Amino acid sequence: MHTRVFPKTLPSIAPLLDRLMAKTSTPETLGARIARLRRDKGLTQIELAEHLQVSQPVVSDYENDVIRLPADALAQIAQIL
């Protein structure tokens, strides 16, 4: 059973964040899940970076779990993907 871990103060994006964080059959890091959803949507790292107004290496670092995602970036990613 999936338990929502997002604050109720973000009701408009909570379902999107839940989808982004939904469990899969194999364990997957948040970064790997973002990469998979980005590819499923047909976006490149450069295109996602442009939407987030960051550089492509930052998106790569998010996807490889090198740097921690700020909450606002996570919310943006959930809306995009």
C-alpha positions as CSV (number, residue, x, y, z in Angstrom):
1,M,0.0,0.0,0.0
2,H,1.4,3.4,-1.0
3,T,1.3,6.1,1.7
4,R,1.2,9.7,0.6
5,V,4.3,11.5,2.0
6,F,3.6,14.9,0.5
7,P,2.1,17.8,2.4
8,K,-1.5,18.5,2.0
9,T,-0.6,22.1,1.2
10,L,0.2,21.0,-2.4
11,P,-3.1,19.4,-3.3
12,S,-3.0,20.3,-7.0
13,I,0.4,18.5,-7.5
14,A,0.0,15.8,-4.9
15,P,-1.5,13.2,-7.5
16,L,1.3,14.0,-9.9
17,L,3.9,13.5,-7.2
18,D,2.3,10.3,-6.1
19,R,2.5,9.1,-9.7
20,L,6.2,10.1,-9.9
21,M,6.9,8.2,-6.6
22,A,4.6,5.2,-7.4
23,K,6.2,1.9,-6.6
24,T,7.2,-0.4,-9.5
25,S,7.8,-4.1,-9.6
26,T,11.6,-3.6,-9.2
27,P,13.2,-1.2,-6.7
28,E,14.0,2.1,-8.5
29,T,15.7,5.2,-7.2
30,L,13.9,8.6,-7.6
31,G,16.6,9.6,-10.1
32,A,16.1,6.4,-12.2
33,R,12.3,6.9,-12.1
34,I,12.7,10.5,-13.3
35,A,14.9,9.3,-16.1
36,R,12.5,6.5,-17.1
37,L,9.5,8.9,-17.1
38,R,11.4,11.5,-19.0
39,R,12.3,8.9,-21.7
40,D,8.7,7.6,-21.7
41,K,7.5,11.1,-22.4
42,G,10.1,11.5,-25.3
43,L,12.1,14.3,-23.6
44,T,15.8,14.6,-23.7
45,Q,17.8,15.7,-20.7
46,I,18.4,19.0,-22.5
47,E,14.7,19.6,-23.0
48,L,13.9,18.8,-19.4
49,A,16.7,21.1,-18.3
50,E,15.2,23.9,-20.4
51,H,11.8,23.4,-18.7
52,L,13.4,23.5,-15.3
53,Q,15.7,26.4,-16.2
54,V,18.8,24.4,-15.2
55,S,21.7,23.0,-17.2
56,Q,21.7,19.5,-18.7
57,P,24.4,18.3,-16.3
58,V,22.1,19.2,-13.3
59,V,19.4,17.0,-14.8
60,S,21.9,14.2,-15.3
61,D,23.0,14.6,-11.6
62,Y,19.3,14.4,-10.5
63,E,18.8,11.2,-12.6
64,N,21.9,9.6,-11.2
65,D,21.1,10.6,-7.6
66,V,24.3,12.6,-7.4
67,I,22.6,15.7,-6.0
68,R,19.4,16.0,-4.0
69,L,16.3,17.4,-5.7
70,P,15.0,20.6,-4.2
71,A,11.3,20.4,-3.5
72,D,10.4,23.0,-6.1
73,A,12.3,21.1,-8.8
74,L,10.5,17.9,-7.8
75,A,7.2,19.6,-8.1
76,Q,8.1,21.0,-11.5
77,I,9.3,17.6,-12.7
78,A,6.1,16.0,-11.5
79,Q,4.0,18.4,-13.5
80,I,6.2,18.0,-16.6
81,L,6.3,14.2,-16.6
